Amino acid sequence: MDIKKSAKYFVVAGLVGALLFAPASKAIAAVSGESGTKTAEQARQEEVNRQLEAFVAEATSNTNKTVAGTKSQVNGLYSAKSVQGVALAPAADSGSDKNSYVKVSDTDKKKSTAAVAVANTVAATLSPNAVVGPCINVQYGKNEGGKFTETTAGSKGQLSIGVPASFRTEGAKYAVIAVYGGGAFDCYENTSTDPAKVTVNVGEAKSANVMYALVKY
């Protein structure tokens, strides 16, 4: 199945739900320049389609899944904006295959309160002056026949995260803290010498959903 068509199956339900409960006036306003005979339901559906196309186009483009010129080797929806791209390079023995698929999105202490609290605690063991920066959620899985199922297979390997200019400090060290379901965690040291990116060698995830936090110290 085409990657963009497949991606639509994973996001359309959420968009439909959000728009079905939106005021009809807002949905109709989106198509106000067209025929006045459109029903509220038709207007909602057109807005769903518009948002869906825009989201899929952006989340499957190379921009969000390329870090300092290196493109991610795993297909998926890359919608994180708080970092300068995310790129995954699965290890040969990770269980990754052509069906491996990820969903990458932004998160923060409001959305992932417990996970960020864990990251802050771990960061403090690196240095009393450690700062937890941008955080992303990565949901690992497989896309087979348009159906997404979670799995940690393919999660082991190299993870690169583009460091936003606002989080770069000359001479600082960087790390990535992985927080898994249930509060388990791992801390990975940066192996990159490029100040624009952090690269870490991650082990197999302890859960299919992982929060990765950039830390500088």
Helices and strands as residue ranges (DSSP letters): H 3-20, H 24-29, H 40-59, G 63-65, E 66-67, E 70-71, E 75-78, E 86-90, E 100-107, H 113-126, E 131-144, E 147-150, E 157-162, G 165-167, E 174-180, G 181-183, E 185-189, E 197-202, E 209-216
